[in-house]
Amino acid sequence: MAPIAVGDTIPDGKLHRHDEYDQLEEVSMHSLAAGKKIVMFGIPGAFTPTCSVKHVPGFIEKAEEFKAKGVSEILLISVNDPFVIKAFAKTYPDTKFVKFLADGSAKYIHALGLELDLSEKGMGIRSRRFAAVVDDLKVKTINLETGGEFSVSGAEDLLKTL
């Protein structure tokens, strides 16, 4: 399947997160993104070096700049179970604007055409590293990495597109 591209409508799909009361909930991507300008970005996995030290912190640090450019919220998607994602989110001090979403079976990432097979490294199917601006469910910008690169999907790179 071809990766999602500029002009495409993002597919709906079910993801999981822990709400403000620490209850596990299932959420629909369309319910999170319809009628809003959002940023969504995918990481290969929680607690992996590049994701933990560079990718995620960049979006947290630049949250105010994204808000100033009309972004309603930032959605992080990772192919991990919701309990791992909950623990991962707790490692960052201020994540009110960044929502951590679990795609434990990689179904949503597959629907986006952005799966990455890291089985040889013992990680199974994961997400390609990417960052996208989505406005009312339509992809306006998408920055996709190849392999294990981290050169175009960071917060600063995405801010330049707004």
Helices and strands as residue ranges (DSSP letters): E 14-18, E 24-28, H 29-33, E 37-43, H 49-50, I 51-55, H 56-61, H 63-68, E 73-78, H 82-89, E 98-102, H 107-112, E 115-117, G 119-121, E 125-127, E 130-135, E 138-144, H 155-159
